Each structure stands twice: as C-alpha cells, then as structure tokens.
Amino acid sequence: MTDVEKFRTAMARLTSGVCVVAAKDRHDIAITATSVVSVSLEPPTVLFCVHQDSRLREALESVTRWAVSVVSRSGRSEAEWLASPGRPTRGQLDQVAFHRGEHSGAAILDSAAAWVEAETEWIQEAGSHDVVVGRVLASGTQSDRTGALVHRMSRMMTID
C-alpha cells in the first residue's frame, strides 16, 4: 500500500458532516463537501476546501458570495447527486429543491438542517485543493429537519 493509499484509508475513518456549497455565477454551481469548518465566532467565519480544477473553484474567480447547506438526512439523494463526477454544469440543480440566499443569491437546499451565507475573505492553495475562508453574512436553522448526513468509510450515512 502506498503512502497516499494509507493516508486515504486513515482519513476514511474520520466522520465528517456532509454539506453542499453553492454559488451563483452565470448559472448555479454546487458541490458536496465534507471539509466545511467553523473557524471563528468573533467574527463569524467559516471555511471549506475545494478541488482546484472544480467548476465551483472557477466560479469563485468571479463571485465572492456563496452558501453552505448543512445537509439533513432527508437530503441524501441531493448530496449524492452533487458529489457525482461528470454531472452537467447547467441544470445541475433542476431536480433539487432549494431557495436563494438573501445575501449571496446562492442555492440553499430546502433539505438543509442549517445554512450559512458567506463572503470570501481569502483563498489559499493546499495541495490539490484550495482553502476558502469566508466571513459569515447570515446563518439559520430549520427545526423541522432532524438527523444528519455524515461521511465515513467512503460512504454517506444518516444519523439521528
């Protein structure tokens, strides 16, 4: 087993929350991310990591505001769809129920347990990914969305 395979196997044992990060450029762009982190409460700051050659990373060259949907267990199919490679750029949210964030204009999934809208503060290269740090503009929860979607051992699963 190579060092990369050993690292991948080790990190697969880390349970991570599943989120959808979205931005509105010429059209809606969204990805499923397990690397979303609350950075600071003062001021409210959040970060996510995105592959450098992804469509979302490209969109961040022209838009500075984006939204994070913390996916509830009812959003599993949407999260799986937005994690699939090769999905179309246009219309990728045609089958996903969402509403637009008031501050970002980005898609916030209706199935989200919570959401955050942010504005990019800085982006830093980190290997094959970029770390995107944003100042929180607004956030909220949906109390009727219970349970969570998590990623562990290379698959998504729900927890209560």
LUMTOR-519252 format. One record per residue: x, y, z of N, C-alpha, C in turn; residue in one letter. Coordinates in pm, whole numbers, padded with zeros to 5 digits, always signed. Example, Ala and Ser with C-alpha at 12.3 -4.5 7.8 and 13.67 -1.06 7.14 Angstrom:
BEGIN
+01319-00569+00780+01230-00450+00780+01320-00330+00780A;+01285-00225+00708+01367-00106+00714+01290+00003+00787S;
***
This chain:
BEGIN
+00085-00118+00000+00000+00000+00000+00090+00124+00000M;+00061+00218-00091+00140+00341-00099+00106+00433+00018T;+00190+00535+00036+00163+00633+00142+00030+00705+00119D;-00002+00735-00007-00128+00801-00039-00246+00710-00002V;-00237+00581-00037-00344+00487-00003-00358+00472+00149E;-00246+00470+00220-00251+00461+00367-00319+00585+00426K;-00285+00701+00373-00346+00825+00420-00496+00825+00391F;-00535+00787+00270-00676+00781+00233-00752+00686+00326R;-00695+00571+00353-00758+00473+00442-00772+00527+00584T;-00670+00595+00631-00676+00654+00765-00784+00761+00773A;-00788+00851+00675-00885+00961+00676-01028+00914+00653M;-01045+00797+00591-01180+00742+00570-01247+00710+00704A;-01168+00694+00807-01222+00663+00939-01266+00788+01016R;-01238+00905+00961-01281+01031+01020-01425+01059+00975L;-01515+01070+01069-01654+01100+01036-01668+01250+01016T;-01726+01289+00903-01741+01430+00869-01886+01459+00833S;-01931+01578+00868-02063+01621+00826-02065+01647+00677G;-02179+01625+00616-02195+01647+00472-02266+01780+00449V;-02207+01862+00364-02263+01993+00330-02266+02007+00179C;-02347+02101+00134-02346+02141-00006-02304+02288-00008V;-02201+02317-00086-02155+02455-00104-02200+02499-00243V;-02263+02615-00250-02318+02662-00378-02285+02809-00401A;-02272+02842-00528-02252+02981-00570-02335+03005-00694A;-02371+03129-00717-02448+03167-00836-02360+03255-00922K;-02314+03199-01034-02237+03273-01133-02332+03295-01249D;-02293+03262-01369-02387+03269-01481-02500+03170-01460R;-02470+03062-01391-02570+02962-01352-02530+02907-01215H;-02615+02823-01159-02588+02767-01027-02480+02661-01034D;-02386+02667-00942-02280+02568-00929-02285+02519-00784I;-02277+02389-00764-02280+02335-00628-02194+02210-00620A;-02138+02187-00501-02061+02066-00475-02101+02010-00339I;-02080+01882-00322-02091+01821-00190-01955+01829-00126T;-01951+01874-00002-01823+01892+00068-01830+01832+00208A;-01722+01769+00248-01712+01718+00385-01605+01796+00461T;-01552+01898+00399-01445+01978+00460-01493+02120+00489S;-01605+02131+00558-01658+02260+00599-01631+02273+00749V;-01576+02388+00789-01535+02405+00928-01574+02543+00978V;-01628+02549+01098-01648+02675+01167-01511+02719+01217S;-01466+02837+01176-01333+02884+01211-01336+02972+01335V;-01433+03064+01342-01434+03162+01450-01576+03211+01475S;-01605+03243+01600-01733+03307+01633-01722+03458+01632L;-01601+03509+01656-01577+03654+01660-01461+03690+01568E;-01482+03735+01451-01610+03744+01383-01651+03608+01328P;-01779+03585+01304-01823+03456+01249-01753+03429+01115P;-01682+03317+01110-01601+03281+00993-01614+03131+00969T;-01618+03094+00842-01631+02954+00803-01534+02927+00689V;-01493+02800+00675-01408+02764+00562-01453+02634+00500L;-01416+02616+00374-01434+02488+00306-01317+02467+00213F;-01297+02343+00173-01191+02309+00078-01255+02262-00051C;-01195+02304-00162-01250+02273-00294-01135+02234-00387V;-01157+02133-00469-01055+02090-00565-01025+02205-00660H;-00897+02226-00690-00856+02341-00771-00913+02341-00912Q;-00942+02225-00969-00994+02225-01105-01146+02206-01111D;-01216+02233-01000-01361+02218-01000-01430+02341-01057S;-01553+02322-01100-01633+02433-01154-01663+02537-01046R;-01683+02490-00923-01709+02586-00815-01587+02674-00791L;-01469+02614-00793-01347+02694-00772-01333+02798-00883R;-01364+02758-01004-01360+02852-01117-01460+02966-01095E;-01579+02934-01048-01681+03037-01024-01636+03136-00918A;-01556+03091-00822-01509+03180-00715-01411+03286-00765L;-01370+03278-00891-01289+03383-00951-01374+03506-00983E;-01506+03485-01005-01591+03597-01042-01699+03630-00940S;-01729+03541-00848-01826+03570-00742-01758+03558-00607V;-01799+03641-00514-01737+03639-00381-01830+03586-00273T;-01957+03570-00307-02053+03523-00206-02103+03384-00240R;-02124+03303-00137-02164+03165-00153-02242+03119-00031W;-02300+03001-00041-02383+02947+00067-02342+02804+00098A;-02354+02768+00224-02330+02632+00270-02461+02579+00327V;-02505+02464+00278-02622+02394+00334-02571+02275+00413S;-02602+02270+00542-02568+02154+00625-02679+02052+00600V;-02645+01944+00534-02746+01852+00482-02804+01764+00594V;-02937+01760+00600-03005+01671+00693-03018+01534+00628S;-03067+01438+00704-03079+01303+00647-03170+01299+00526R;-03267+01391+00517-03359+01389+00403-03293+01440+00274S;-03173+01496+00283-03105+01549+00165-03001+01456+00106G;-03005+01330+00143-02903+01236+00096-02896+01227-00057R;-03010+01215-00123-03006+01198-00270-02947+01322-00337S;-02980+01441-00286-02923+01563-00342-02772+01569-00322E;-02727+01533-00202-02583+01534-00173-02509+01433-00260A;-02568+01316-00280-02504+01215-00366-02498+01265-00510E;-02605+01326-00560-02607+01380-00696-02498+01486-00713W;-02487+01577-00617-02390+01686-00629-02247+01641-00602L;-02230+01517-00559-02097+01459-00543-02057+01377-00666A;-02151+01356-00760-02118+01273-00876-02035+01347-00978S;-01922+01286-01014-01840+01349-01118-01911+01343-01254P;-01886+01443-01334-01941+01443-01469-02083+01493-01481G;-02145+01537-01371-02281+01591-01383-02274+01719-01467R;-02383+01756-01531-02379+01873-01618-02356+02002-01540P;-02290+02097-01603-02270+02227-01541-02403+02300-01533T;-02474+02305-01642-02603+02372-01645-02712+02277-01600R;-02801+02328-01520-02915+02248-01478-02886+02147-01368G;-02771+02157-01304-02740+02056-01201-02831+02065-01080Q;-02901+02178-01064-02996+02191-00953-03142+02182-00998L;-03165+02143-01123-03301+02135-01175-03389+02039-01094D;-03331+01934-01041-03408+01834-00966-03388+01848-00815Q;-03333+01959-00771-03303+01981-00629-03389+02096-00578V;-03463+02071-00470-03546+02177-00411-03456+02272-00332A;-03462+02401-00366-03379+02499-00297-03445+02635-00303F;-03392+02725-00223-03431+02865-00231-03302+02947-00233H;-03312+03069-00275-03194+03155-00287-03164+03226-00156R;-03036+03229-00122-02994+03303-00005-03012+03452-00028G;-03060+03521+00071-03088+03664+00061-02961+03746+00037E;-02848+03702+00093-02724+03779+00084-02630+03733-00027H;-02640+03606-00065-02548+03551-00164-02613+03524-00299S;-02743+03506-00300-02811+03465-00423-02787+03319-00456G;-02708+03250-00375-02673+03110-00399-02784+03017-00349A;-02784+02897-00401-02883+02797-00363-02860+02749-00220A;-02968+02747-00143-02969+02685-00011-03070+02571-00019I;-03027+02449+00005-03114+02333-00010-03230+02339+00088L;-03349+02308+00040-03466+02303+00128-03451+02190+00230D;-03371+02090+00200-03349+01977+00291-03240+02005+00395S;-03185+02125+00395-03077+02157+00489-03129+02169+00631A;-03050+02119+00726-03081+02136+00868-03037+02275+00913A;-02936+02328+00847-02883+02460+00878-02817+02516+00753A;-02792+02645+00753-02728+02708+00638-02648+02829+00684W;-02552+02864+00599-02466+02979+00623-02443+03047+00488V;-02452+03178+00485-02411+03254+00369-02284+03328+00406E;-02188+03333+00314-02059+03394+00345-02004+03468+00225A;-01906+03554+00255-01833+03628+00151-01685+03593+00166E;-01622+03559+00056-01483+03516+00059-01392+03624+00117T;-01312+03584+00215-01208+03670+00273-01074+03643+00206E;-01042+03513+00189-00919+03476+00120-00926+03330+00076W;-00841+03298-00021-00827+03163-00075-00679+03129-00077I;-00646+03010-00026-00506+02968-00019-00492+02827-00075Q;-00392+02808-00158-00363+02676-00215-00317+02581-00105E;-00365+02456-00114-00324+02350-00020-00322+02218-00097A;-00210+02187-00159-00200+02065-00240-00291+02075-00362G;-00374+01973-00382-00465+01970-00498-00593+02050-00474S;-00609+02104-00355-00729+02179-00318-00693+02323-00281H;-00795+02405-00272-00781+02540-00220-00868+02551-00095D;-00817+02622+00004-00892+02651+00126-00958+02787+00105V;-01089+02791+00120-01167+02913+00100-01222+02955+00236V;-01183+03073+00281-01229+03125+00409-01324+03240+00383V;-01438+03238+00452-01538+03342+00431-01593+03400+00559G;-01624+03528+00552-01692+03598+00662-01840+03567+00651R;-01901+03525+00760-02042+03487+00760-02128+03613+00752V;-02221+03610+00656-02315+03721+00637-02449+03692+00705L;-02488+03566+00709-02614+03524+00770-02609+03373+00792A;-02689+03326+00885-02700+03182+00910-02836+03152+00970S;-02874+03026+00966-03001+02988+01023-03017+02837+01029G;-03124+02794+01093-03154+02652+01106-03299+02627+01067T;-03328+02502+01037-03465+02459+01011-03498+02351+01113Q;-03576+02386+01213-03602+02296+01325-03677+02169+01285S;-03746+02171+01171-03818+02051+01128-03728+01951+01055D;-03604+01987+01033-03508+01896+00968-03423+01832+01078R;-03445+01704+01100-03372+01635+01206-03277+01534+01146T;-03190+01483+01229-03092+01387+01182-02985+01457+01100G;-02883+01383+01070-02772+01440+00995-02722+01340+00892A;-02658+01392+00793-02592+01310+00693-02442+01324+00717L;-02374+01210+00733-02231+01211+00757-02160+01122+00656V;-02031+01145+00644-01947+01069+00551-01843+00995+00633H;-01837+00862+00616-01738+00780+00686-01714+00654+00604R;-01592+00611+00601-01554+00489+00529-01598+00495+00383M;-01580+00614+00323-01607+00640+00180-01754+00627+00142S;-01844+00644+00239-01985+00642+00204-02066+00735+00295R;-02181+00777+00245-02269+00863+00321-02365+00778+00401M;-02392+00823+00524-02488+00753+00610-02561+00855+00695M;-02680+00817+00741-02759+00907+00822-02745+00869+00970T;-02758+00972+01055-02760+00950+01198-02874+01035+01256I;-02925+00994+01370-03032+01071+01435-02978+01162+01541D;
***
